[in-house]
Amino acid sequence: MYSITDLVNMALKQIKVREIISLDDETVEAKGAKQTLPIVLETLLNKTDWRFAKVRRVLPKLDKDSINKEYATGKLMHENVYLYPDDVVRIRSVTSGRKENVEYELLSVKLHNREAFVPVLLSREERIELSYTRYCDEVNLWPAIFQRAFVHYFAYSMTMHSALGDAQATQLQLYNMAVKEAMASNTNEDKHRLRRDTGPLKARDW
């Protein structure tokens, strides 16, 4: 089973760049890889409704009394406010019971006991179920074809700021082929691997 470092090194090897021991190394290669990783992964996850990264979750309501009134708009106070998950890469659907494609709005609010703003979802509906692609960096959940697409796109991304023009073109071509194959495989799967909510979305110290 490969680790994220293994896959990164596969990509670096293809473009003849020195491999790394860890993403936390102090080397130029490790720093570049660490910066590139989330961009590459989010781009890939955004491509389609990957089954291994799919989540369906009923969102919990946020107590409006916890919202700092100085930052609260009239609309916010007159609609239902739901905690928004922090691992969303792309929303696939927002439903309420049997009602599909419900209207909603994403905002950031400030709470009484928090310095940072908190993302929330506003809707008139009394129940919101969110289906989305989550940020999934657990390599053991990635299908082999997704791993291959990741390696080629990572290699391509690492060459974008270098003089490796030929390598960049090659990796982009290999990536395009791999990601199309991965998306087709994902679409044709008979058995959905739906990652369901295993518990309530934690309000933490909100």
Buried (B, 14 or more C-beta within 10 A) or exposed (E): EBEBBEBBBBBBEBBEBEBBEEBEBEEEBBBBBBEBBEEBBEBBBEBBBBBBBBBBBBBEBBEBEBBEEEEBEEEBEEBBBBBBBEEBBBBBEBBBEEEEEBEBEEBEBBBEEBEEEBEBBBBEBEBBBBBBBBBBBEBEBBBEBBBBBBBBBBBBBBBEEEEBEEBBEBBBEBBBEBBEBBBEBBEEEEEEEEBEBEEEBEBEEB
